[in-house]
Amino acid sequence: MPPGADTPLAPPRRPGRPRSQDADVAILDAALALLTDEGYARMTMDGVAAAAGVSKATIYLRYRSKADLATAALAHLRDTVGPEPTGDLRTDLVALLRQVRRNTARFRVMPLIGTCLAEEQHTPELLPLFRERSVRPRRARLAAMLETAGGAPEQVGPAVDMLMGAFHMRSLAGDPFPADWEERVVDIALAGLGLA
């Protein structure tokens, strides 16, 4: 090339291979299955990799730790199997509470909450991730539903506490849930907000 001529530009680097959405879903589904069958303490990254049909390196490209993966799996569950809103506040609140109860029973969420609290010193990232990905989004969703329906801002927070707190207290007490439990709790909350 003659002096002073422009140097040819190097061909642009091709971006890395995009992540496989199938692998993403397989990893989260495998993590949920192992959380259900074995609980958080016995769930391993090796086990998730084997169940998902991917390498452990593939998992670590997405999740930095078991706590990161487990809480992402629970967030995935909330985002993919939640009830579709109907626009009727009472119906939607009842459906949401019923889904929380089903998910909690099926995917061993209560033992995971206990693990989050018990392991706070040894696995300090677990509880903040669980709060960020599961607790706060659900509270925000409930609050938005109540505020949109006209709930007074100063009353919405306590109403959300009551809706979710009633479920956790009954679960911890080990009392059976009557068939109309969600309806009764929602009706009490809506009456307190003046939205019944």
Backbone hydrogen bonds, N-H to C=O, Kabsch-Sander energy under -0.5 kcal/mol:
donor,donor_aa,acceptor,acceptor_aa,energy
5,A,2,P,-2.0
24,D,20,S,-2.1
25,V,21,Q,-2.5
26,A,22,D,-2.6
27,I,23,A,-2.5
28,L,24,D,-2.1
29,D,25,V,-2.9
30,A,26,A,-2.3
31,A,27,I,-2.4
32,L,28,L,-2.3
33,A,29,D,-2.4
34,L,30,A,-2.4
35,L,31,A,-2.5
36,T,32,L,-2.2
37,D,33,A,-2.6
38,E,34,L,-3.1
39,G,34,L,-1.0
39,G,35,L,-0.8
42,R,38,E,-0.5
43,M,39,G,-1.2
48,V,44,T,-2.2
49,A,45,M,-2.6
50,A,46,D,-2.4
51,A,47,G,-2.4
52,A,48,V,-2.5
53,G,49,A,-1.2
54,V,49,A,-2.1
59,I,55,S,-1.3
60,Y,56,K,-2.4
61,L,57,A,-1.3
62,R,58,T,-0.5
62,R,59,I,-1.5
63,Y,59,I,-2.8
69,L,65,S,-2.2
70,A,66,K,-3.0
71,T,67,A,-2.2
72,A,68,D,-1.8
73,A,69,L,-2.5
74,L,70,A,-1.9
75,A,71,T,-1.9
76,H,72,A,-2.4
77,L,73,A,-2.1
78,R,74,L,-2.1
79,D,75,A,-2.3
80,T,76,H,-1.9
81,V,77,L,-2.1
82,G,78,R,-0.5
89,L,87,G,-0.7
92,D,88,D,-2.7
93,L,89,L,-2.7
94,V,90,R,-2.5
95,A,91,T,-2.4
96,L,92,D,-2.2
97,L,93,L,-2.6
98,R,94,V,-2.4
99,Q,95,A,-2.2
100,V,96,L,-2.3
101,R,97,L,-2.2
102,R,98,R,-2.3
103,N,99,Q,-2.9
104,T,100,V,-2.6
105,A,101,R,-2.1
106,R,102,R,-2.7
107,F,103,N,-2.8
108,R,105,A,-0.5
109,V,104,T,-1.4
110,M,104,T,-0.5
112,L,108,R,-1.3
113,I,109,V,-2.4
114,G,110,M,-2.2
115,T,111,P,-2.4
116,C,112,L,-2.9
117,L,113,I,-2.0
118,A,114,G,-2.9
119,E,115,T,-2.9
120,E,117,L,-0.9
123,T,119,E,-4.0
126,L,123,T,-1.6
127,L,123,T,-0.6
129,L,125,E,-2.0
130,F,126,L,-2.4
131,R,127,L,-2.6
132,E,128,P,-2.6
133,R,129,L,-2.7
134,S,130,F,-2.3
135,V,130,F,-1.7
136,R,131,R,-3.1
138,R,134,S,-1.3
139,R,135,V,-2.4
140,A,136,R,-2.9
141,R,137,P,-2.3
142,L,138,R,-2.5
143,A,139,R,-2.8
144,A,140,A,-2.5
145,M,141,R,-2.1
146,L,142,L,-2.3
147,E,143,A,-2.9
148,T,144,A,-2.6
149,A,145,M,-1.4
150,G,147,E,-1.5
151,G,146,L,-2.8
155,Q,152,A,-1.9
156,V,152,A,-1.4
157,G,153,P,-0.8
159,A,155,Q,-1.9
160,V,156,V,-2.5
161,D,157,G,-2.4
162,M,158,P,-2.3
163,L,159,A,-2.5
164,M,160,V,-2.4
165,G,161,D,-2.9
166,A,162,M,-2.3
167,F,163,L,-0.9
168,H,164,M,-2.2
169,M,165,G,-2.6
170,R,166,A,-2.0
171,S,167,F,-2.2
172,L,168,H,-2.6
173,A,169,M,-2.1
174,G,170,R,-1.0
174,G,171,S,-0.5
175,D,170,R,-1.2
181,W,178,P,-1.9
184,R,180,D,-2.2
185,V,181,W,-2.4
186,V,182,E,-2.7
187,D,183,E,-2.5
188,I,184,R,-2.0
189,A,185,V,-2.3
190,L,186,V,-2.8
191,A,187,D,-2.2
192,G,188,I,-2.1
193,L,189,A,-1.4
194,G,190,L,-0.5
194,G,191,A,-1.0
195,L,190,L,-3.2
196,A,190,L,-0.9
